[in-house]
């Protein structure tokens, strides 16, 4: 497991160390570059140069959407039974951190082919986070916010290229590949820096919700893999992407709209640490699903 998990841990620790200093990493600027430039470039580069069938990408995208639907249903059930606030904690239990942790983990575990599938999964989750997730906290659906996400236009360009068979000019392809290549290390550094600066306010609630996020992720992954009859690499990718911890961007939304930000940030921290502790087991299961050596 060391070649897979080692680089992730090292980059997160570097980000954590930088986050301990006030003059360290400028997370606002770096996160803006990731969201506005690197992520769309990675999606465009991965999906226009993919070596897998478009049908596989469509299947993974559908699997991502179905995982979110199942996670939302399970989260609503858990919160209703425990008296938790749907407005505050539904996105916490529903939305996985498929970017900061999921993409690097899949790439290291499954290589470039896995990265292409993970990119398709990530697009669905990222768009859901900035539309459904933000809308839950805001109390209304904001189309304008969604239309300002560069990921949408990146996906539209990918569809145009694949549908028409247009050959992407070498200068565009190389630029997208270089720009997208910085996304994964940048996300891991941002994750480590965020962990250094976030604080847990309610540990008991954070542990409960963090365990719930992991459990819901595992259950939704198995349900989707079984219902879509996935096997091999797609099954392994779906399992890893679905079982990631609560997305850091959810804390940003909760703070922006005043929805229990102190408790939400605690869940983000504990959920991330819990998933790190479980990464060897989660990765082993995914490798077994993909029938790769463990």
Helices and strands as residue ranges (DSSP letters): H 2-19, H 27-33, I 34-38, H 39-48, H 54-82, H 86-94, I 98-103, H 104-128, I 129-133, H 134-138, H 143-147, H 150-164, H 170-197, H 203-227, H 233-242, H 248-257, H 261-289
